[in-house]
């Protein structure tokens, strides 16, 4: 097929290039701003904005955060919650998705419809709180992990992915005498790495960024995730106790809060920025393969 490189085509290409550049800039600008602001001296930041002059940079914000026990404890709490949540959520999503992908499953359509209904209708905050309380999970890590561990959307993604796999794999396994469980663990799971890693990324990021459940169900400061600590700094504009002394004036408090919040954002985003490059290949592959069938 002949491609016409007319003047109109070149104009369209240039417009598209400009639009893409604008999108990239709009995405990168806040990231660069936060990163530079986390190093900029608070006085300079408040009076002049971010500075690319290294002489105006300081590591005081990172030192304050990394020397604060509440921030360190919150970071590791978030890491533990997100890892356990991803493990449980992906396990339930993959096993349920594989079962629903089997056409000979009795009541498959009914079960799928029940799952879909829960996506649109929930019990609400108060009934969920009462349920968590009745199960004795208040002020425990399980109140953060278990209530949202079963994600219907992830189950649908897993089911769609399994439906896209060649049926000959399971048929040949049955001919060789393999049971359903052996087929699942020995044949299906090893070739399902893309969708598994996609679900791991989804679950980890969702739990890492979550703070509402912790704010409702947790009372002990020792169990608070990093997002609650970060929320206090960003929204309430209050550094954690121990970061400042009682003799500091309000101006110094504002200065310190401005410095700490940008450093806290960078530190809280590091695990996700480190994870994504390793998951990117599987993320794209898993999403595309899972979108072949509905």
C-alpha positions in Angstrom: 0.0 0.0 0.0 1.4 3.4 -1.0 1.8 5.9 1.8 1.2 9.5 0.8 3.5 12.0 2.6 1.5 15.1 1.7 1.7 18.5 3.3 -1.4 17.8 5.3 0.1 14.5 6.6 3.2 16.4 7.8 1.0 19.0 9.5 -0.9 16.2 11.3 2.3 14.5 12.4 3.6 17.7 13.8 0.4 18.4 15.7 0.5 14.9 17.1 4.1 15.3 18.1 3.3 18.6 19.9 0.3 17.1 21.7 2.5 14.1 22.8 5.1 16.5 24.0 2.5 18.5 26.0 1.2 15.3 27.6 4.8 14.2 28.6 5.5 17.7 30.0 2.3 17.7 32.0 3.2 14.3 33.5 6.9 15.0 34.2 6.5 18.6 35.6 4.9 17.6 38.9 7.3 14.7 39.3 10.3 17.0 38.7 8.9 19.7 40.9 8.3 17.4 43.9 11.8 15.9 43.5 13.6 19.3 43.3 11.4 20.7 46.1 12.4 17.9 48.3 16.0 19.0 48.1 15.4 22.8 48.0 15.9 24.7 51.2 12.4 25.5 52.7 13.1 29.2 53.0 14.1 29.4 49.3 11.1 27.2 48.4 8.6 29.5 50.2 10.0 32.7 49.0 11.3 31.9 45.5 10.0 28.4 44.6 12.1 25.5 43.5 15.8 26.2 42.8 18.2 24.4 40.5 21.1 26.0 42.3 22.8 23.3 44.3 23.9 25.8 46.9 20.2 26.1 47.9 19.7 22.4 48.3 19.6 20.6 51.6 19.1 17.0 52.8 17.5 18.2 56.0 14.1 16.9 55.0 15.3 13.4 54.3 17.4 13.4 57.5 14.4 14.4 59.6 12.2 11.7 58.0 14.7 8.9 58.1 15.5 9.8 61.8 11.9 9.7 62.8 10.7 6.3 64.3 7.1 6.9 63.2 8.0 7.3 59.6 10.3 4.3 59.5 7.8 2.2 61.3 5.0 3.4 59.0 7.2 2.6 55.9 7.8 -1.0 57.0 4.1 -1.4 58.1 3.0 -0.4 54.6 5.5 -2.7 53.0 4.2 -5.6 55.1 0.5 -4.8 54.5 1.0 -4.4 50.8 3.0 -7.6 50.4 0.5 -9.7 52.4 -2.4 -8.1 50.6 -0.9 -8.8 47.2 -0.2 -12.4 48.1 -3.7 -13.1 49.4 -5.5 -11.1 46.7 -3.6 -12.6 43.8 -4.1 -16.1 45.2 -7.8 -15.7 45.5 -8.1 -13.9 42.1 -6.1 -16.6 40.2 -7.8 -19.6 41.7 -11.3 -18.1 41.4 -10.5 -16.9 37.8 -9.2 -20.4 36.8 -12.3 -22.1 38.2 -14.7 -19.7 36.4 -12.8 -20.2 33.2 -13.8 -23.9 33.1 -16.9 -24.3 31.0 -17.9 -27.5 32.8 -18.1 -25.8 36.2 -21.6 -26.3 37.6 -23.3 -22.9 38.2 -20.5 -21.0 36.5 -22.8 -18.3 35.1 -24.7 -17.9 38.3 -21.5 -17.5 40.4 -20.1 -15.0 37.9 -23.3 -12.9 38.1 -23.1 -12.9 41.9 -19.5 -11.7 41.7 -20.5 -8.9 39.3 -23.4 -7.8 41.5 -20.9 -7.1 44.3 -19.1 -4.7 42.1 -22.1 -2.4 42.0 -23.7 -3.0 45.4 -21.8 -3.1 48.6 -22.7 -3.3 52.3 -21.5 0.2 53.1 -19.1 1.5 55.6 -21.1 0.9 58.8 -22.0 -2.7 58.1 -18.4 -3.4 57.1 -17.1 -1.9 60.3 -19.6 -3.9 62.4 -18.5 -7.1 60.5 -14.8 -6.4 61.1 -15.6 -5.6 64.8 -17.6 -8.8 65.3 -14.8 -10.9 63.8 -12.4 -9.4 66.3 -10.1 -7.8 63.7 -10.3 -4.2 64.9 -6.8 -2.7 65.5 -5.1 -5.7 63.8 -3.4 -6.0 60.5 -6.1 -8.3 59.2 -8.6 -5.4 59.3 -6.4 -3.8 56.6 -5.7 -6.9 54.5 -8.7 -9.2 54.5 -11.8 -7.1 53.8 -10.7 -6.0 50.4 -8.5 -9.1 49.5 -11.1 -10.5 47.1 -11.3 -8.1 44.1 -13.9 -9.1 41.5 -12.3 -7.0 38.8 -9.0 -8.9 39.2 -10.9 -12.2 39.1 -12.5 -11.2 35.8 -9.0 -10.3 34.4 -7.7 -13.7 35.5 -10.7 -15.5 34.1 -10.3 -13.8 30.8 -6.7 -14.6 30.6 -7.3 -18.3 31.4 -10.0 -18.4 28.7 -7.5 -17.1 26.2 -5.1 -20.0 26.8 -5.2 -22.9 24.3 -7.6 -25.6 25.5 -5.3 -28.3 24.2 -3.0 -27.7 27.2 -5.6 -28.9 29.6 -6.9 -31.7 27.3 -3.4 -33.1 26.9 -2.8 -33.0 30.6 -6.0 -34.9 31.2 -5.0 -37.5 28.6 -1.8 -38.0 30.5 -3.8 -38.6 33.7 -3.2 -35.2 35.5 -5.8 -34.0 37.9 -7.3 -30.5 37.8 -5.1 -29.4 40.7 -1.9 -30.8 39.1 -2.9 -29.2 35.8 -3.3 -25.9 37.4 0.0 -25.9 39.4 2.2 -27.7 36.9 0.9 -26.4 33.5 -1.3 -23.3 33.9 0.5 -21.3 36.5 4.0 -21.4 34.9 2.6 -19.9 31.7 0.5 -17.3 33.6 3.3 -15.1 34.8 2.1 -12.0 32.9 -1.3 -11.9 34.4 0.0 -12.9 37.9 2.5 -10.1 37.9 -0.1 -7.6 36.6 -2.4 -8.6 39.5 0.5 -8.3 42.0 1.2 -4.8 40.7 -2.4 -3.8 40.9 -2.9 -5.2 44.5 0.4 -3.8 45.8 -0.1 -0.3 44.5 -3.7 -0.2 45.7 -2.8 -1.2 49.2 0.4 0.9 49.3 -1.7 4.1 48.4 -4.6 3.2 50.8 -5.0 5.0 54.1 -8.8 5.1 54.7 -9.2 1.6 56.0 -6.2 2.1 58.4 -7.8 5.4 59.6 -11.1 3.6 60.3 -9.9 0.3 61.8 -6.6 1.0 63.5 -6.1 2.8 66.8 -2.5 1.9 67.7 0.2 4.2 66.3 2.5 1.2 66.1 0.2 -0.3 63.3 -0.3 2.9 61.3 0.9 2.6 57.7 3.1 5.3 56.1 0.1 6.8 54.3 -1.5 7.9 57.6 1.8 9.6 58.6 2.0 11.2 55.2 -1.6 12.3 55.4 -0.9 14.0 58.7 2.0 15.9 57.2 0.2 16.9 53.9 -3.3 17.6 55.0 -3.1 18.5 58.7 0.3 20.2 58.2 1.6 18.6 61.4 5.1 17.0 61.6 5.3 13.9 63.8 6.3 14.5 67.4 10.0 14.4 67.8 10.8 16.2 64.5 10.7 19.6 66.2 11.2 20.9 69.7 8.6 22.7 71.7 10.5 26.0 71.5 10.2 26.4 67.7 8.0 29.2 66.5 5.1 28.8 64.1 7.2 30.1 61.2 9.8 27.4 61.8 7.0 24.9 62.1 5.6 25.9 58.6 9.1 25.8 57.2 9.8 22.4 58.5 6.4 21.1 57.4 7.0 22.4 53.8 10.4 20.6 53.7 9.2 17.3 55.2 6.1 16.8 53.0 8.0 16.8 49.7 10.6 14.5 51.1 7.9 12.2 52.4 6.2 12.0 49.0 9.5 11.0 47.3 10.2 8.3 49.9 6.7 6.9 49.8 6.8 6.7 46.0 10.2 4.9 45.8 8.9 1.3 46.1 6.5 1.8 43.2 9.1 3.5 41.0 11.5 0.7 41.7 8.9 -2.0 41.0 7.4 -0.7 37.8 10.4 -1.1 35.4 10.6 -4.8 36.4 6.9 -5.3 35.9 6.5 -3.2 32.7 7.0 -6.0 30.2 4.6 -8.3 32.0 2.2 -5.5 32.6 1.7 -4.7 28.9 1.7 -8.4 27.9 -0.8 -9.4 30.6 -3.2 -6.6 29.9 -3.2 -7.2 26.1 -3.6 -11.0 26.3 -6.4 -10.6 28.9 -8.3 -8.2 26.6 -8.6 -10.7 23.7 -11.8 -12.3 25.0 -14.7 -10.8 26.9 
